[in-house]
Amino acid sequence: MPPPLVILGCTASGKSALAEALATRLDAAILAVDSMQVYRGMDIGTAKPDAATRARIQDLLNRIQDAYFDYNQHTIRPDAQATLQADAKELGEIIRQYPDFKLTVEGYCDERGSDEYNVALGDARAKQAKDYLASIGVPGDQLRTVSFGKERPVCTDHDEACWQKNRRAHITQAQ
């Protein structure tokens, strides 16, 4: 199935004319034209990706590695930028077609520090990762953030190598 075509920012009559011209040029069928959007190739009721597209999104999410942070920091390091950028452009192109589809950027910390401090730091990390993703083309309004602080560690040893693995931002499909 071809990707959806969404036309925004002009009058309904302008959209109809533009949709008709595009449909003719692309040899595509127009499913609906309303005062808000022109839809082609999508479920108009939900505007959600089909199973194949959801699988493609999940594959991209699986390939995007966690972005790691330095101790007590929430700035995006150059290695974290490279990690987030790897497949984020393609991910952004896909989810932009489905405005109701959301991703969650999760922020995590190591075990040191108070619960309150780590929740705030995890939140700052998630927001930094979200802002960076938005700056490279992932729609910011489709990204949510959540902080887990020092909860849900990926490593439970008590040394620097382990703590580094827990200071991260992780991207998932929003539930």
Backbone hydrogen bonds in HBPLUS format (Angstrom, degrees):
<---DONOR---> <-ACCEPTOR-->    atom                        ^
c    i                          cat <-CA-CA->   ^        H-A-AA   ^      H-
h    n   atom  resd res      DA  || num        DHA   H-A  angle D-A-AA Bond
n    s   type  num  typ     dist DA aas  dist angle  dist       angle   num
A0015-LYS N   A0011-THR O   2.77 MM   4  6.05 151.4  1.85 150.8 159.5     1
A0016-SER N   A0012-ALA O   2.86 MM   4  6.12 155.2  1.92 147.8 154.6     2
A0017-ALA N   A0013-SER O   3.07 MM   4  6.28 164.0  2.09 146.6 150.0     3
A0018-LEU N   A0014-GLY O   2.92 MM   4  6.04 164.4  1.94 147.0 152.2     4
A0019-ALA N   A0015-LYS O   2.64 MM   4  5.69 160.8  1.68 151.4 157.7     5
A0020-GLU N   A0016-SER O   2.90 MM   4  6.02 159.2  1.94 145.8 151.4     6
A0021-ALA N   A0017-ALA O   3.00 MM   4  6.23 161.7  2.04 148.5 153.3     7
A0022-LEU N   A0018-LEU O   2.86 MM   4  6.06 164.7  1.88 153.6 158.1     8
A0023-ALA N   A0019-ALA O   2.79 MM   4  5.88 161.0  1.82 150.6 156.5     9
A0024-THR N   A0020-GLU O   3.01 MM   4  6.16 159.3  2.06 146.4 151.5    10
A0025-ARG N   A0021-ALA O   2.98 MM   4  6.20 164.5  2.00 148.4 153.0    11
A0026-LEU N   A0022-LEU O   2.75 MM   4  5.84 157.9  1.79 154.6 160.7    12
A0027-ASP N   A0023-ALA O   2.81 MM   4  5.50 108.1  2.34 134.6 149.1    13
A0028-ALA N   A0023-ALA O   2.87 MM   5  4.68 160.5  1.91 133.7 140.3    14
A0027-ASP N   A0024-THR O   3.34 MM   3  5.04 154.1  2.41  94.3 101.8    15
A0031-LEU N   A0039-TYR O   3.17 MM   8  5.84 149.2  2.27 150.0 156.8    16
A0039-TYR N   A0032-ALA O   3.13 MM   7  5.53 163.7  2.15 149.2 154.2    17
A0034-ASP N   A0037-GLN O   3.12 MM   3  5.69 163.0  2.15 154.3 159.6    18
A0046-THR N   A0043-ASP O   3.22 MM   3  5.74 132.1  2.47 109.1 119.7    19
A0047-ALA N   A0043-ASP O   2.67 MM   4  5.27 160.2  1.70 165.6 171.6    20
A0054-ARG N   A0050-ASP O   2.89 MM   4  6.16 161.1  1.93 158.3 164.5    21
A0055-ALA N   A0051-ALA O   2.94 MM   4  6.14 153.8  2.01 145.8 152.7    22
A0056-ARG N   A0052-ALA O   3.00 MM   4  6.28 148.9  2.10 140.5 149.1    23
A0057-ILE N   A0053-THR O   2.87 MM   4  6.16 156.0  1.92 151.9 158.3    24
A0058-GLN N   A0054-ARG O   2.90 MM   4  6.15 161.5  1.93 149.0 154.0    25
A0059-ASP N   A0055-ALA O   2.91 MM   4  6.13 151.8  1.99 144.2 151.9    26
A0060-LEU N   A0056-ARG O   3.03 MM   4  6.33 155.9  2.09 146.2 152.0    27
A0061-LEU N   A0057-ILE O   2.88 MM   4  6.20 160.6  1.92 153.7 159.5    28
A0062-ASN N   A0058-GLN O   2.86 MM   4  6.06 150.1  1.95 146.5 154.7    29
A0063-ARG N   A0059-ASP O   3.07 MM   4  6.32 139.5  2.24 139.5 150.1    30
A0063-ARG N   A0060-LEU O   3.06 MM   3  5.07 124.4  2.38  94.7 109.2    31
A0064-ILE N   A0060-LEU O   2.96 MM   4  6.24 144.4  2.08 151.1 160.8    32
A0067-ALA N   A0169-ALA O   3.07 MM 102  5.18 156.5  2.13 147.1 151.5    33
A0169-ALA N   A0067-ALA O   2.82 MM 102  5.18 136.4  2.01 141.0 154.5    34
A0069-PHE N   A0167-ARG O   2.93 MM  98  5.41 151.6  2.02 138.4 140.3    35
A0073-GLN N   A0070-ASP O   3.14 MM   3  5.33 150.2  2.23 135.3 129.3    36
A0080-ALA N   A0077-ARG O   3.00 MM   3  5.09 121.3  2.36  99.5 114.9    37
A0081-GLN N   A0077-ARG O   2.89 MM   4  6.27 150.7  1.98 154.3 163.6    38
A0082-ALA N   A0078-PRO O   3.07 MM   4  6.35 161.3  2.10 148.8 152.7    39
A0083-THR N   A0079-ASP O   3.05 MM   4  6.22 151.7  2.13 137.7 145.6    40
A0084-LEU N   A0080-ALA O   2.90 MM   4  6.13 166.0  1.92 154.3 156.6    41
A0085-GLN N   A0081-GLN O   2.87 MM   4  5.92 152.2  1.95 149.0 157.4    42
A0086-ALA N   A0082-ALA O   3.20 MM   4  6.11 137.1  2.39 141.3 148.9    43
A0091-LEU N   A0087-ASP O   3.08 MM   4  6.28 161.8  2.12 150.4 156.2    44
A0092-GLY N   A0088-ALA O   2.79 MM   4  5.91 160.5  1.83 149.9 154.5    45
A0093-GLU N   A0089-LYS O   3.01 MM   4  6.29 154.6  2.07 148.1 154.8    46
A0094-ILE N   A0090-GLU O   3.04 MM   4  6.33 152.0  2.12 148.9 155.8    47
A0095-ILE N   A0091-LEU O   2.97 MM   4  6.24 174.9  1.97 164.4 162.7    48
A0096-ARG N   A0092-GLY O   3.01 MM   4  5.87 145.3  2.13 142.7 151.1    49
A0097-GLN N   A0094-ILE O   3.07 MM   3  5.70 149.2  2.17 115.1 123.0    50
A0098-TYR N   A0095-ILE O   2.94 MM   3  5.17 156.6  2.00 108.7 116.4    51
A0101-PHE N   A0098-TYR O   2.87 MM   3  5.49 163.9  1.89 126.8 132.3    52
A0174-ALA N   A0102-LYS O   3.02 MM  72  5.35 170.4  2.03 127.8 127.1    53
A0103-LEU N   A0142-GLN O   2.83 MM  39  6.21 160.8  1.86 165.4 171.5    54
A0144-ARG N   A0103-LEU O   2.78 MM  41  6.13 161.1  1.82 154.8 161.3    55
A0104-THR N   A0172-THR O   2.74 MM  68  5.25 166.9  1.76 150.3 154.5    56
A0172-THR N   A0104-THR O   2.90 MM  68  5.25 159.1  1.95 151.3 158.3    57
A0105-VAL N   A0144-ARG O   2.71 MM  39  6.05 164.0  1.74 154.7 158.2    58
A0146-VAL N   A0105-VAL O   3.07 MM  41  6.43 146.2  2.19 153.8 152.7    59
A0106-GLU N   A0170-HIS O   2.68 MM  64  5.04 172.0  1.68 162.5 161.9    60
A0170-HIS N   A0106-GLU O   2.87 MM  64  5.04 152.5  1.95 139.3 148.6    61
A0107-GLY N   A0146-VAL O   2.83 MM  39  6.25 154.2  1.90 154.7 163.2    62
A0148-PHE N   A0107-GLY O   2.91 MM  41  6.11 174.1  1.91 173.1 171.1    63
A0108-TYR N   A0168-ARG O   2.86 MM  60  5.26 153.8  1.93 169.8 167.1    64
A0109-CYS N   A0149-GLY O   2.73 MM  40  5.15 142.0  1.87 143.9 135.8    65
A0118-ASN N   A0114-SER O   3.01 MM   4  6.20 167.3  2.03 152.4 155.8    66
A0119-VAL N   A0115-ASP O   2.93 MM   4  6.13 150.0  2.02 150.1 158.4    67
A0120-ALA N   A0116-GLU O   3.10 MM   4  6.33 162.9  2.13 148.9 153.1    68
A0121-LEU N   A0117-TYR O   2.86 MM   4  6.13 157.9  1.91 150.7 157.8    69
A0122-GLY N   A0118-ASN O   2.81 MM   4  5.81 159.5  1.85 142.3 148.5    70
A0123-ASP N   A0119-VAL O   2.96 MM   4  6.11 149.3  2.05 141.4 149.8    71
A0124-ALA N   A0120-ALA O   2.97 MM   4  6.27 155.5  2.04 145.4 151.8    72
A0125-ARG N   A0121-LEU O   2.91 MM   4  6.20 153.6  1.98 149.5 156.8    73
A0126-ALA N   A0122-GLY O   2.93 MM   4  6.16 161.7  1.97 147.5 152.4    74
A0127-LYS N   A0123-ASP O   2.93 MM   4  6.14 161.5  1.96 151.1 156.3    75
A0128-GLN N   A0124-ALA O   2.94 MM   4  6.10 153.5  2.01 144.0 151.2    76
A0129-ALA N   A0125-ARG O   2.97 MM   4  6.20 163.7  2.00 152.7 156.7    77
A0130-LYS N   A0126-ALA O   2.87 MM   4  6.09 158.5  1.92 148.5 155.2    78
A0131-ASP N   A0127-LYS O   2.85 MM   4  6.02 165.8  1.87 149.5 153.3    79
A0132-TYR N   A0128-GLN O   2.92 MM   4  6.13 155.0  1.99 146.8 153.9    80
A0133-LEU N   A0129-ALA O   2.88 MM   4  6.11 166.3  1.90 153.0 156.8    81
A0134-ALA N   A0130-LYS O   2.87 MM   4  6.12 160.9  1.91 155.2 160.6    82
A0135-SER N   A0131-ASP O   2.96 MM   4  6.14 145.0  2.09 139.4 149.0    83
A0135-SER N   A0132-TYR O   3.03 MM   3  5.00 117.4  2.44  93.4 109.3    84
A0136-ILE N   A0132-TYR O   3.18 MM   4  6.54 127.0  2.48 143.3 156.5    85
A0136-ILE N   A0133-LEU O   3.15 MM   3  5.32 143.6  2.29 100.2 110.5    86
A0138-VAL N   A0133-LEU O   3.03 MM   5  5.45 162.5  2.06 145.2 139.5    87
A0137-GLY N   A0134-ALA O   3.24 MM   3  5.26 167.3  2.26 105.4 107.3    88
A0142-GLN N   A0139-PRO O   2.97 MM   3  5.50 159.9  2.01 115.8 122.2    89
A0143-LEU N   A0140-GLY O   3.19 MM   3  5.23 164.5  2.21 108.1 110.1    90
A0151-GLU N   A0148-PHE O   2.82 MM   3  5.36 153.0  1.89 151.4 151.3    91
A0163-TRP N   A0159-ASP O   2.92 MM   4  6.18 168.9  1.94 158.8 162.5    92
A0164-GLN N   A0160-GLU O   2.90 MM   4  6.01 157.7  1.95 152.9 157.4    93
A0165-LYS N   A0162-CYS O   2.98 MM   3  5.29 124.5  2.30 104.7 118.5    94
A0166-ASN N   A0163-TRP O   3.02 MM   3  5.21 136.9  2.21 101.7 114.0    95
A0167-ARG N   A0164-GLN O   3.33 MM   3  5.36 146.6  2.45  99.2 108.1    96
